[in-house]
Amino acid sequence: MKAIPLIRRRVVLAVDAFVEIAVWRVAEPVPPSEHAFKYRLAYVVCGECVLRYDERGKGDHRHDGATESGYAFSTPDQLIRDFETDIARWNHEHGRSRGT
């Protein structure tokens, strides 16, 4: 069984920033993850990916700039909420409002 796309979306947040979200249901977990989802979420500002969540190769993890840390995946909905929270935090820390 091929991966079934659940979400594939690119949202422009500002002239220089966008979010790209892709989530698939898979027949078997992508090692070393143990859930039935494959995902890639990215926040790009001024051409640079400043936040990214994915599971490929290393299990569930997130990138915040050059820092990489584990991520405790539970559901696709929670994944998106956590990503949105990270975007808001990043924007606050970098003096950006959502839309500028």
Biopython code that builds the backbone (N, CA, C, O; Angstrom):
import numpy as np
from Bio.PDB.StructureBuilder import StructureBuilder

atoms = [
    (1, "MET", "N", (0.835, -1.186, 0.000)),
    (1, "MET", "CA", (0.000, 0.000, 0.000)),
    (1, "MET", "C", (0.880, 1.250, 0.000)),
    (1, "MET", "O", (1.819, 1.370, 0.787)),
    (2, "LYS", "N", (0.560, 2.156, -0.883)),
    (2, "LYS", "CA", (1.291, 3.413, -0.955)),
    (2, "LYS", "C", (0.868, 4.332, 0.193)),
    (2, "LYS", "O", (-0.156, 4.114, 0.841)),
    (3, "ALA", "N", (1.673, 5.351, 0.424)),
    (3, "ALA", "CA", (1.322, 6.363, 1.421)),
    (3, "ALA", "C", (0.083, 7.121, 0.948)),
    (3, "ALA", "O", (-0.033, 7.457, -0.231)),
    (4, "ILE", "N", (-0.829, 7.384, 1.862)),
    (4, "ILE", "CA", (-2.056, 8.105, 1.548)),
    (4, "ILE", "C", (-1.913, 9.538, 2.044)),
    (4, "ILE", "O", (-1.775, 9.755, 3.248)),
    (5, "PRO", "N", (-1.943, 10.519, 1.148)),
    (5, "PRO", "CA", (-1.805, 11.912, 1.595)),
    (5, "PRO", "C", (-3.016, 12.355, 2.411)),
    (5, "PRO", "O", (-4.158, 12.181, 1.987)),
    (6, "LEU", "N", (-2.758, 12.925, 3.578)),
    (6, "LEU", "CA", (-3.811, 13.457, 4.441)),
    (6, "LEU", "C", (-3.873, 14.978, 4.355)),
    (6, "LEU", "O", (-4.952, 15.568, 4.309)),
    (7, "ILE", "N", (-2.700, 15.598, 4.334)),
    (7, "ILE", "CA", (-2.600, 17.057, 4.252)),
    (7, "ILE", "C", (-1.412, 17.396, 3.367)),
    (7, "ILE", "O", (-0.332, 16.823, 3.514)),
    (8, "ARG", "N", (-1.612, 18.306, 2.473)),
    (8, "ARG", "CA", (-0.505, 18.839, 1.665)),
    (8, "ARG", "C", (-0.868, 20.293, 1.425)),
    (8, "ARG", "O", (-1.744, 20.592, 0.614)),
    (9, "ARG", "N", (-0.206, 21.186, 2.119)),
    (9, "ARG", "CA", (-0.604, 22.581, 2.076)),
    (9, "ARG", "C", (0.605, 23.499, 2.205)),
    (9, "ARG", "O", (1.545, 23.230, 2.953)),
    (10, "ARG", "N", (0.546, 24.580, 1.455)),
    (10, "ARG", "CA", (1.545, 25.656, 1.576)),
    (10, "ARG", "C", (0.763, 26.933, 1.819)),
    (10, "ARG", "O", (-0.121, 27.291, 1.040)),
    (11, "VAL", "N", (1.094, 27.618, 2.905)),
    (11, "VAL", "CA", (0.377, 28.828, 3.294)),
    (11, "VAL", "C", (1.371, 29.977, 3.393)),
    (11, "VAL", "O", (2.348, 29.900, 4.139)),
    (12, "VAL", "N", (1.122, 31.031, 2.648)),
    (12, "VAL", "CA", (1.962, 32.222, 2.705)),
    (12, "VAL", "C", (1.509, 33.050, 3.907)),
    (12, "VAL", "O", (0.344, 33.438, 4.001)),
    (13, "LEU", "N", (2.437, 33.313, 4.820)),
    (13, "LEU", "CA", (2.125, 34.089, 6.018)),
    (13, "LEU", "C", (2.534, 35.548, 5.888)),
    (13, "LEU", "O", (1.971, 36.419, 6.551)),
    (14, "ALA", "N", (3.509, 35.809, 5.038)),
    (14, "ALA", "CA", (4.007, 37.167, 4.817)),
    (14, "ALA", "C", (4.731, 37.166, 3.475)),
    (14, "ALA", "O", (4.931, 36.112, 2.872)),
    (15, "VAL", "N", (5.116, 38.330, 3.018)),
    (15, "VAL", "CA", (5.828, 38.434, 1.746)),
    (15, "VAL", "C", (7.078, 37.557, 1.751)),
    (15, "VAL", "O", (7.467, 37.022, 0.713)),
    (16, "ASP", "N", (7.706, 37.409, 2.918)),
    (16, "ASP", "CA", (8.964, 36.663, 3.017)),
    (16, "ASP", "C", (8.862, 35.396, 3.858)),
    (16, "ASP", "O", (9.889, 34.858, 4.272)),
    (17, "ALA", "N", (7.646, 34.901, 4.122)),
    (17, "ALA", "CA", (7.508, 33.733, 4.997)),
    (17, "ALA", "C", (6.338, 32.844, 4.562)),
    (17, "ALA", "O", (5.273, 33.327, 4.178)),
    (18, "PHE", "N", (6.574, 31.535, 4.635)),
    (18, "PHE", "CA", (5.493, 30.586, 4.355)),
    (18, "PHE", "C", (5.670, 29.329, 5.195)),
    (18, "PHE", "O", (6.747, 29.045, 5.719)),
    (19, "VAL", "N", (4.578, 28.593, 5.301)),
    (19, "VAL", "CA", (4.544, 27.322, 6.004)),
    (19, "VAL", "C", (4.205, 26.252, 4.976)),
    (19, "VAL", "O", (3.336, 26.449, 4.128)),
    (20, "GLU", "N", (4.893, 25.126, 5.055)),
    (20, "GLU", "CA", (4.552, 23.989, 4.212)),
    (20, "GLU", "C", (4.307, 22.792, 5.121)),
    (20, "GLU", "O", (5.134, 22.462, 5.970)),
    (21, "ILE", "N", (3.157, 22.148, 4.929)),
    (21, "ILE", "CA", (2.762, 21.008, 5.763)),
    (21, "ILE", "C", (2.406, 19.843, 4.852)),
    (21, "ILE", "O", (1.619, 19.992, 3.917)),
    (22, "ALA", "N", (2.989, 18.686, 5.131)),
    (22, "ALA", "CA", (2.668, 17.467, 4.398)),
    (22, "ALA", "C", (2.602, 16.320, 5.401)),
    (22, "ALA", "O", (3.556, 16.075, 6.139)),
    (23, "VAL", "N", (1.463, 15.615, 5.424)),
    (23, "VAL", "CA", (1.271, 14.471, 6.319)),
    (23, "VAL", "C", (0.655, 13.342, 5.495)),
    (23, "VAL", "O", (-0.298, 13.555, 4.746)),
    (24, "TRP", "N", (1.209, 12.147, 5.643)),
    (24, "TRP", "CA", (0.703, 10.965, 4.956)),
    (24, "TRP", "C", (0.431, 9.863, 5.973)),
    (24, "TRP", "O", (1.088, 9.797, 7.012)),
    (25, "ARG", "N", (-0.530, 9.006, 5.679)),
    (25, "ARG", "CA", (-0.721, 7.770, 6.445)),
    (25, "ARG", "C", (0.030, 6.690, 5.680)),
    (25, "ARG", "O", (-0.088, 6.583, 4.459)),
    (26, "VAL", "N", (0.805, 5.889, 6.411)),
    (26, "VAL", "CA", (1.583, 4.819, 5.787)),
    (26, "VAL", "C", (1.137, 3.462, 6.328)),
    (26, "VAL", "O", (0.635, 3.363, 7.448)),
    (27, "ALA", "N", (1.323, 2.434, 5.530)),
    (27, "ALA", "CA", (0.914, 1.090, 5.935)),
    (27, "ALA", "C", (1.768, 0.573, 7.095)),
    (27, "ALA", "O", (1.275, -0.114, 7.989)),
    (28, "GLU", "N", (3.046, 0.914, 7.059)),
    (28, "GLU", "CA", (3.961, 0.502, 8.114)),
    (28, "GLU", "C", (4.769, 1.706, 8.568)),
    (28, "GLU", "O", (5.092, 2.575, 7.759)),
    (29, "PRO", "N", (5.098, 1.768, 9.852)),
    (29, "PRO", "CA", (5.872, 2.904, 10.366)),
    (29, "PRO", "C", (7.185, 3.106, 9.610)),
    (29, "PRO", "O", (7.788, 2.155, 9.112)),
    (30, "VAL", "N", (7.606, 4.356, 9.539)),
    (30, "VAL", "CA", (8.899, 4.700, 8.948)),
    (30, "VAL", "C", (9.936, 4.555, 10.067)),
    (30, "VAL", "O", (9.967, 5.378, 10.982)),
    (31, "PRO", "N", (10.786, 3.521, 10.009)),
    (31, "PRO", "CA", (11.740, 3.286, 11.101)),
    (31, "PRO", "C", (12.617, 4.510, 11.359)),
    (31, "PRO", "O", (13.009, 5.186, 10.408)),
    (32, "PRO", "N", (12.928, 4.805, 12.585)),
    (32, "PRO", "CA", (12.609, 4.064, 13.796)),
    (32, "PRO", "C", (11.290, 4.490, 14.468)),
    (32, "PRO", "O", (11.029, 4.070, 15.595)),
    (33, "SER", "N", (10.467, 5.299, 13.822)),
    (33, "SER", "CA", (9.176, 5.691, 14.399)),
    (33, "SER", "C", (8.275, 4.462, 14.508)),
    (33, "SER", "O", (8.482, 3.457, 13.827)),
    (34, "GLU", "N", (7.268, 4.565, 15.382)),
    (34, "GLU", "CA", (6.377, 3.432, 15.601)),
    (34, "GLU", "C", (4.924, 3.738, 15.252)),
    (34, "GLU", "O", (4.045, 2.933, 15.558)),
    (35, "HIS", "N", (4.650, 4.869, 14.626)),
    (35, "HIS", "CA", (3.286, 5.248, 14.269)),
    (35, "HIS", "C", (3.098, 5.147, 12.759)),
    (35, "HIS", "O", (4.061, 4.984, 12.010)),
    (36, "ALA", "N", (1.853, 5.246, 12.328)),
    (36, "ALA", "CA", (1.504, 5.042, 10.918)),
    (36, "ALA", "C", (1.438, 6.345, 10.124)),
    (36, "ALA", "O", (0.593, 6.494, 9.242)),
    (37, "PHE", "N", (2.338, 7.297, 10.440)),
    (37, "PHE", "CA", (2.330, 8.580, 9.743)),
    (37, "PHE", "C", (3.730, 8.961, 9.311)),
    (37, "PHE", "O", (4.719, 8.661, 9.980)),
    (38, "LYS", "N", (3.784, 9.623, 8.186)),
    (38, "LYS", "CA", (5.009, 10.229, 7.669)),
    (38, "LYS", "C", (4.675, 11.709, 7.535)),
    (38, "LYS", "O", (3.580, 12.055, 7.091)),
    (39, "TYR", "N", (5.596, 12.583, 7.909)),
    (39, "TYR", "CA", (5.270, 14.009, 7.874)),
    (39, "TYR", "C", (6.503, 14.873, 7.649)),
    (39, "TYR", "O", (7.639, 14.477, 7.907)),
    (40, "ARG", "N", (6.218, 16.071, 7.156)),
    (40, "ARG", "CA", (7.240, 17.102, 6.976)),
    (40, "ARG", "C", (6.542, 18.439, 7.135)),
    (40, "ARG", "O", (5.648, 18.769, 6.355)),
    (41, "LEU", "N", (6.935, 19.204, 8.125)),
    (41, "LEU", "CA", (6.373, 20.534, 8.350)),
    (41, "LEU", "C", (7.542, 21.510, 8.385)),
    (41, "LEU", "O", (8.536, 21.266, 9.068)),
    (42, "ALA", "N", (7.428, 22.598, 7.662)),
    (42, "ALA", "CA", (8.529, 23.562, 7.601)),
    (42, "ALA", "C", (8.000, 24.988, 7.658)),
    (42, "ALA", "O", (6.965, 25.309, 7.074)),
    (43, "TYR", "N", (8.727, 25.831, 8.368)),
    (43, "TYR", "CA", (8.460, 27.265, 8.395)),
    (43, "TYR", "C", (9.674, 27.925, 7.774)),
    (43, "TYR", "O", (10.786, 27.791, 8.284)),
    (44, "VAL", "N", (9.467, 28.644, 6.664)),
    (44, "VAL", "CA", (10.557, 29.256, 5.914)),
    (44, "VAL", "C", (10.407, 30.771, 5.962)),
    (44, "VAL", "O", (9.355, 31.318, 5.635)),
    (45, "VAL", "N", (11.480, 31.435, 6.378)),
    (45, "VAL", "CA", (11.502, 32.896, 6.486)),
    (45, "VAL", "C", (12.717, 33.414, 5.724)),
    (45, "VAL", "O", (13.838, 32.960, 5.954)),
    (46, "CYS", "N", (12.498, 34.348, 4.832)),
    (46, "CYS", "CA", (13.576, 34.930, 4.030)),
    (46, "CYS", "C", (14.407, 33.848, 3.340)),
    (46, "CYS", "O", (15.631, 33.949, 3.264)),
    (47, "GLY", "N", (13.732, 32.815, 2.838)),
    (47, "GLY", "CA", (14.397, 31.754, 2.114)),
    (47, "GLY", "C", (15.115, 30.725, 2.972)),
    (47, "GLY", "O", (15.743, 29.813, 2.432)),
    (48, "GLU", "N", (15.041, 30.845, 4.296)),
    (48, "GLU", "CA", (15.718, 29.923, 5.203)),
    (48, "GLU", "C", (14.691, 29.138, 6.010)),
    (48, "GLU", "O", (13.756, 29.717, 6.564)),
    (49, "CYS", "N", (14.864, 27.823, 6.075)),
    (49, "CYS", "CA", (13.982, 26.982, 6.890)),
    (49, "CYS", "C", (14.391, 27.169, 8.352)),
    (49, "CYS", "O", (15.445, 26.692, 8.772)),
    (50, "VAL", "N", (13.557, 27.861, 9.120)),
    (50, "VAL", "CA", (13.900, 28.174, 10.513)),
    (50, "VAL", "C", (13.314, 27.167, 11.496)),
    (50, "VAL", "O", (13.825, 27.021, 12.606)),
    (51, "LEU", "N", (12.242, 26.467, 11.101)),
    (51, "LEU", "CA", (11.645, 25.401, 11.918)),
    (51, "LEU", "C", (11.262, 24.255, 11.002)),
    (51, "LEU", "O", (10.755, 24.467, 9.901)),
    (52, "ARG", "N", (11.511, 23.025, 11.471)),
    (52, "ARG", "CA", (11.094, 21.867, 10.683)),
    (52, "ARG", "C", (10.820, 20.691, 11.608)),
    (52, "ARG", "O", (11.568, 20.443, 12.553)),
    (53, "TYR", "N", (9.752, 19.979, 11.330)),
    (53, "TYR", "CA", (9.422, 18.742, 12.031)),
    (53, "TYR", "C", (9.426, 17.631, 10.985)),
    (53, "TYR", "O", (8.859, 17.797, 9.905)),
    (54, "ASP", "N", (10.059, 16.502, 11.295)),
    (54, "ASP", "CA", (10.000, 15.347, 10.411)),
    (54, "ASP", "C", (10.415, 14.093, 11.165)),
    (54, "ASP", "O", (10.866, 14.162, 12.308)),
    (55, "GLU", "N", (10.258, 12.950, 10.512)),
    (55, "GLU", "CA", (10.593, 11.682, 11.157)),
    (55, "GLU", "C", (11.635, 10.906, 10.368)),
    (55, "GLU", "O", (12.149, 9.896, 10.849)),
    (56, "ARG", "N", (11.937, 11.342, 9.220)),
    (56, "ARG", "CA", (12.767, 10.567, 8.299)),
    (56, "ARG", "C", (14.171, 10.293, 8.838)),
    (56, "ARG", "O", (14.908, 11.212, 9.197)),
    (57, "GLY", "N", (14.518, 9.017, 8.883)),
    (57, "GLY", "CA", (15.880, 8.597, 9.203)),
    (57, "GLY", "C", (16.264, 8.595, 10.669)),
    (57, "GLY", "O", (17.028, 7.733, 11.103)),
    (58, "LYS", "N", (15.757, 9.532, 11.432)),
    (58, "LYS", "CA", (16.186, 9.674, 12.823)),
    (58, "LYS", "C", (15.045, 9.487, 13.805)),
    (58, "LYS", "O", (15.232, 9.672, 15.008)),
    (59, "GLY", "N", (13.889, 9.132, 13.327)),
    (59, "GLY", "CA", (12.718, 9.089, 14.202)),
    (59, "GLY", "C", (12.142, 10.486, 14.319)),
    (59, "GLY", "O", (12.634, 11.423, 13.691)),
    (60, "ASP", "N", (11.116, 10.620, 15.111)),
    (60, "ASP", "CA", (10.426, 11.899, 15.251)),
    (60, "ASP", "C", (11.345, 12.941, 15.876)),
    (60, "ASP", "O", (11.896, 12.735, 16.957)),
    (61, "HIS", "N", (11.500, 14.059, 15.180)),
    (61, "HIS", "CA", (12.361, 15.120, 15.689)),
    (61, "HIS", "C", (11.979, 16.459, 15.074)),
    (61, "HIS", "O", (11.218, 16.535, 14.110)),
    (62, "ARG", "N", (12.532, 17.506, 15.663)),
    (62, "ARG", "CA", (12.284, 18.856, 15.174)),
    (62, "ARG", "C", (13.608, 19.602, 15.077)),
    (62, "ARG", "O", (14.558, 19.331, 15.811)),
    (63, "HIS", "N", (13.637, 20.541, 14.154)),
    (63, "HIS", "CA", (14.804, 21.404, 13.963)),
    (63, "HIS", "C", (14.361, 22.827, 14.268)),
    (63, "HIS", "O", (13.337, 23.286, 13.764)),
    (64, "ASP", "N", (15.123, 23.511, 15.081)),
    (64, "ASP", "CA", (14.894, 24.924, 15.383)),
    (64, "ASP", "C", (16.195, 25.616, 15.026)),
    (64, "ASP", "O", (17.120, 25.681, 15.836)),
    (65, "GLY", "N", (16.258, 26.137, 13.800)),
    (65, "GLY", "CA", (17.531, 26.658, 13.298)),
    (65, "GLY", "C", (18.504, 25.502, 13.185)),
    (65, "GLY", "O", (18.199, 24.496, 12.545)),
    (66, "ALA", "N", (19.673, 25.631, 13.800)),
    (66, "ALA", "CA", (20.695, 24.581, 13.749)),
    (66, "ALA", "C", (20.524, 23.541, 14.853)),
    (66, "ALA", "O", (21.248, 22.546, 14.883)),
    (67, "THR", "N", (19.575, 23.762, 15.757)),
    (67, "THR", "CA", (19.365, 22.850, 16.879)),
    (67, "THR", "C", (18.355, 21.772, 16.519)),
    (67, "THR", "O", (17.283, 22.069, 15.991)),
    (68, "GLU", "N", (18.695, 20.534, 16.800)),
    (68, "GLU", "CA", (17.806, 19.404, 16.540)),
    (68, "GLU", "C", (17.476, 18.729, 17.872)),
    (68, "GLU", "O", (18.355, 18.533, 18.711)),
    (69, "SER", "N", (16.200, 18.376, 18.059)),
    (69, "SER", "CA", (15.792, 17.694, 19.292)),
    (69, "SER", "C", (14.692, 16.690, 18.980)),
    (69, "SER", "O", (14.019, 16.786, 17.953)),
    (70, "GLY", "N", (14.520, 15.732, 19.871)),
    (70, "GLY", "CA", (13.484, 14.726, 19.696)),
    (70, "GLY", "C", (12.099, 15.351, 19.809)),
    (70, "GLY", "O", (11.922, 16.403, 20.422)),
    (71, "TYR", "N", (11.132, 14.687, 19.210)),
    (71, "TYR", "CA", (9.741, 15.142, 19.284)),
    (71, "TYR", "C", (8.880, 13.937, 19.629)),
    (71, "TYR", "O", (9.025, 12.875, 19.024)),
    (72, "ALA", "N", (7.982, 14.096, 20.601)),
    (72, "ALA", "CA", (7.090, 13.016, 21.031)),
    (72, "ALA", "C", (5.795, 13.077, 20.218)),
    (72, "ALA", "O", (4.836, 13.738, 20.618)),
    (73, "PHE", "N", (5.773, 12.391, 19.085)),
    (73, "PHE", "CA", (4.601, 12.379, 18.217)),
    (73, "PHE", "C", (3.459, 11.644, 18.909)),
    (73, "PHE", "O", (3.663, 10.589, 19.510)),
    (74, "SER", "N", (2.236, 12.220, 18.819)),
    (74, "SER", "CA", (1.060, 11.519, 19.337)),
    (74, "SER", "C", (-0.015, 11.388, 18.260)),
    (74, "SER", "O", (-0.484, 10.283, 17.987)),
    (75, "THR", "N", (-0.414, 12.518, 17.641)),
    (75, "THR", "CA", (-1.410, 12.501, 16.570)),
    (75, "THR", "C", (-1.060, 13.590, 15.555)),
    (75, "THR", "O", (-0.329, 14.525, 15.883)),
    (76, "PRO", "N", (-1.571, 13.481, 14.330)),
    (76, "PRO", "CA", (-1.337, 14.560, 13.366)),
    (76, "PRO", "C", (-1.892, 15.905, 13.846)),
    (76, "PRO", "O", (-1.260, 16.939, 13.630)),
    (77, "ASP", "N", (-3.054, 15.907, 14.489)),
    (77, "ASP", "CA", (-3.624, 17.162, 14.996)),
    (77, "ASP", "C", (-2.719, 17.814, 16.028)),
    (77, "ASP", "O", (-2.502, 19.025, 15.994)),
    (78, "GLN", "N", (-2.188, 17.008, 16.952)),
    (78, "GLN", "CA", (-1.289, 17.555, 17.969)),
    (78, "GLN", "C", (0.003, 18.038, 17.332)),
    (78, "GLN", "O", (0.545, 19.064, 17.742)),
    (79, "LEU", "N", (0.502, 17.320, 16.342)),
    (79, "LEU", "CA", (1.707, 17.725, 15.615)),
    (79, "LEU", "C", (1.532, 19.131, 15.046)),
    (79, "LEU", "O", (2.408, 19.982, 15.197)),
    (80, "ILE", "N", (0.402, 19.368, 14.397)),
    (80, "ILE", "CA", (0.144, 20.680, 13.795)),
    (80, "ILE", "C", (0.001, 21.754, 14.865)),
    (80, "ILE", "O", (0.498, 22.867, 14.693)),
    (81, "ARG", "N", (-0.674, 21.433, 15.970)),
    (81, "ARG", "CA", (-0.786, 22.415, 17.067)),
    (81, "ARG", "C", (0.588, 22.759, 17.629)),
    (81, "ARG", "O", (0.878, 23.931, 17.869)),
    (82, "ASP", "N", (1.438, 21.756, 17.843)),
    (82, "ASP", "CA", (2.790, 22.004, 18.366)),
    (82, "ASP", "C", (3.605, 22.851, 17.390)),
    (82, "ASP", "O", (4.345, 23.742, 17.805)),
    (83, "PHE", "N", (3.469, 22.574, 16.110)),
    (83, "PHE", "CA", (4.174, 23.336, 15.086)),
    (83, "PHE", "C", (3.707, 24.795, 15.083)),
    (83, "PHE", "O", (4.528, 25.710, 15.016)),
    (84, "GLU", "N", (2.399, 25.010, 15.157)),
    (84, "GLU", "CA", (1.864, 26.374, 15.201)),
    (84, "GLU", "C", (2.347, 27.121, 16.436)),
    (84, "GLU", "O", (2.644, 28.314, 16.365)),
    (85, "THR", "N", (2.426, 26.431, 17.562)),
    (85, "THR", "CA", (2.943, 27.039, 18.799)),
    (85, "THR", "C", (4.401, 27.438, 18.613)),
    (85, "THR", "O", (4.812, 28.518, 19.037)),
    (86, "ASP", "N", (5.183, 26.566, 17.979)),
    (86, "ASP", "CA", (6.592, 26.875, 17.716)),
    (86, "ASP", "C", (6.744, 28.076, 16.781)),
    (86, "ASP", "O", (7.633, 28.906, 16.970)),
    (87, "ILE", "N", (5.878, 28.165, 15.778)),
    (87, "ILE", "CA", (5.927, 29.317, 14.863)),
    (87, "ILE", "C", (5.656, 30.605, 15.633)),
    (87, "ILE", "O", (6.376, 31.589, 15.468)),
    (88, "ALA", "N", (4.631, 30.605, 16.467)),
    (88, "ALA", "CA", (4.300, 31.799, 17.268)),
    (88, "ALA", "C", (5.464, 32.171, 18.180)),
    (88, "ALA", "O", (5.802, 33.347, 18.312)),
    (89, "ARG", "N", (6.083, 31.160, 18.814)),
    (89, "ARG", "CA", (7.224, 31.421, 19.694)),
    (89, "ARG", "C", (8.388, 32.001, 18.897)),
    (89, "ARG", "O", (8.999, 32.986, 19.311)),
    (90, "TRP", "N", (8.694, 31.387, 17.751)),
    (90, "TRP", "CA", (9.798, 31.853, 16.927)),
    (90, "TRP", "C", (9.565, 33.295, 16.485)),
    (90, "TRP", "O", (10.469, 34.127, 16.557)),
    (91, "ASN", "N", (8.347, 33.583, 16.025)),
    (91, "ASN", "CA", (8.025, 34.949, 15.593)),
    (91, "ASN", "C", (8.189, 35.940, 16.736)),
    (91, "ASN", "O", (8.730, 37.029, 16.541)),
    (92, "HIS", "N", (7.731, 35.577, 17.913)),
    (92, "HIS", "CA", (7.856, 36.456, 19.088)),
    (92, "HIS", "C", (9.337, 36.690, 19.404)),
    (92, "HIS", "O", (9.759, 37.826, 19.621)),
    (93, "GLU", "N", (10.114, 35.619, 19.428)),
    (93, "GLU", "CA", (11.548, 35.737, 19.752)),
    (93, "GLU", "C", (12.329, 36.533, 18.718)),
    (93, "GLU", "O", (13.384, 37.086, 19.032)),
    (94, "HIS", "N", (11.828, 36.599, 17.492)),
    (94, "HIS", "CA", (12.531, 37.289, 16.422)),
    (94, "HIS", "C", (11.862, 38.593, 16.006)),
    (94, "HIS", "O", (12.171, 39.152, 14.954)),
    (95, "GLY", "N", (10.937, 39.076, 16.846)),
    (95, "GLY", "CA", (10.321, 40.371, 16.602)),
    (95, "GLY", "C", (9.432, 40.427, 15.389)),
    (95, "GLY", "O", (9.279, 41.480, 14.771)),
    (96, "ARG", "N", (8.842, 39.293, 15.041)),
    (96, "ARG", "CA", (7.939, 39.243, 13.878)),
    (96, "ARG", "C", (6.522, 39.037, 14.377)),
    (96, "ARG", "O", (6.279, 38.247, 15.289)),
    (97, "SER", "N", (5.601, 39.747, 13.775)),
    (97, "SER", "CA", (4.204, 39.443, 14.057)),
    (97, "SER", "C", (3.718, 38.549, 12.922)),
    (97, "SER", "O", (4.310, 38.549, 11.843)),
    (98, "ARG", "N", (2.675, 37.806, 13.142)),
    (98, "ARG", "CA", (2.178, 36.866, 12.112)),
    (98, "ARG", "C", (1.654, 37.656, 10.937)),
    (98, "ARG", "O", (0.531, 38.150, 11.043)),
    (99, "GLY", "N", (2.296, 37.814, 9.914)),
    (99, "GLY", "CA", (1.799, 38.569, 8.782)),
    (99, "GLY", "C", (2.707, 39.729, 8.394)),
    (99, "GLY", "O", (2.380, 40.506, 7.497)),
    (100, "THR", "N", (3.846, 39.844, 9.071)),
    (100, "THR", "CA", (4.810, 40.860, 8.638)),
    (100, "THR", "C", (6.157, 40.204, 8.413)),
    (100, "THR", "O", (7.118, 40.878, 8.043)),
]
sb = StructureBuilder()
sb.init_structure("model")
sb.init_model(0)
sb.init_chain("A")
sb.init_seg("    ")
for serial, (resi, resn, name, xyz) in enumerate(atoms, 1):
    if name == "N":
        sb.init_residue(resn, " ", resi, " ")
    sb.init_atom(name, np.array(xyz, "f"), 0.0, 1.0, " ", f" {name:<3s}", serial, name[0])
structure = sb.get_structure()
